[in-house]
Amino acid sequence: ALHLRNKDQGQDVSWYQPLTMQQLLDTKASFPNAKLVVGNTEVGIEMKFKALEYNTFVNPSYVSELQVCQRLDTGVVVGAAVSINGLRSFIEQVEAQQLALKAAH
């Protein structure tokens, strides 16, 4: 964990970055009020405009199960930590595959 101190507010902040699903689950069990952060846009809005305060953050971006993009016969699976750009690339790949299949038939 990375521990930071906000000089302006005198607030201690902890940042956790688990690498496995089990580490993520253990961290959330230890800190149930921790804010999950992937991208951080909403947290900035919540803290600046909604006056919400968080002192524990968890970044699950490196948990491999949350980075998956997979096409199934019944649809797609997109992990919770997939970036917008990653999702866009995946959608483009799926579209290209669909076009290739249509052209082949």
BELCOR-V21014 format. One record per backbone hydrogen bond with DSSP energy under -1.0 kcal/mol. CO is the residue of the C=O (numbers start at 1). NH is the residue of the N-H. If there is no record, write none. Layout:
CO/NH
CO/NH
This chain:
2/15
4/13
6/10
6/11
11/6
13/4
14/57
15/2
16/59
20/24
21/25
22/26
23/27
24/28
25/29
26/30
27/31
31/34
35/58
40/44
41/45
42/46
43/47
44/48
45/49
45/50
46/52
55/14
56/35
57/16
58/37
60/63
63/66
64/67
66/81
68/79
70/77
75/72
77/70
79/82
83/87
84/88
85/89
86/90
87/91
88/92
89/93
90/94
91/95
92/96
93/97
94/98
95/99
96/100
97/101
98/102
99/103
100/104
